[in-house]
Amino acid sequence: MYKNVLSSIPGIELYPIIALVLFFGFFAALIIWYFKADTHRLERLSADILDDGAATEQHPSSTIPSQRS
């Protein structure tokens, strides 16, 4: 049943080709951007993402001395 529905759509054979070209085109553009990107900028961005400000702020529990018996 579905085979008959899909075969009745004009130009249906182009849709998988277009999807494949878009898929590989996107990842090819991403790889080209990656190799052309400034490495220092990428390192700075990755450091900013990982830096949550914990080194500059003190946690309230760190000022309370531990009570060991």
N, C-alpha and C positions, 0 to 999 in steps of 0.2 A: 504494500500500500504506500509506504513512504517513498519507495523507489519511483513510483509513478508520479508522485507529487513533485519530487525534486527534479525529475527529468522534464517536467512540463515548464519549468522556469527557464526563460531564455537567458543564455549567457552564464549559466550556473557553473560551467567548467572553469570560468575565470576566477571565481571567489577563492578557491584554495591556493591558486597561484599568487594572487594578490596578497593573501594572508601570509604565505611563506616569504614573499619578497619583503613585506613590511617587518616581519619577525626578524629575519636575518639582517635587514637594513638597519633596524634599531640597534642590534647588538654590534654590528660592524661600526656604526657611528660611535657607540659607547667605547669600543676598544680604541678607535682612532683618537677620541677625546682623552682617554686615559694615557696614552703614550705621548700626546702633545701637551698635557697639563703640566703646570709648574709644580715640581716635586716639593719645593719649600712651602708653597701655599697648601698643598695637600697634607703635609706633615703638621702645619700649624692648625689646620682645620681638625685633623684627627686628635691633636692634643687638646683643643678647645672642647671637643665633644666629651673626652674622657675626664676633663677637669671639672669636678662638680663643686669646687669651692671649699672642699673639706680641709684643705691645707691652710686656708686663711681664717677659718672660723673654728672656735673651740666648741666641742659638744658639751652640753651642760653636765653630763654624767662624768666627764673627764676631770672636772674640778673637785668632785667628791672623792675623798680617799677611800680605797677599798678596805673593807673590814674583814680581815682574815683572822680566824681564831687559831 
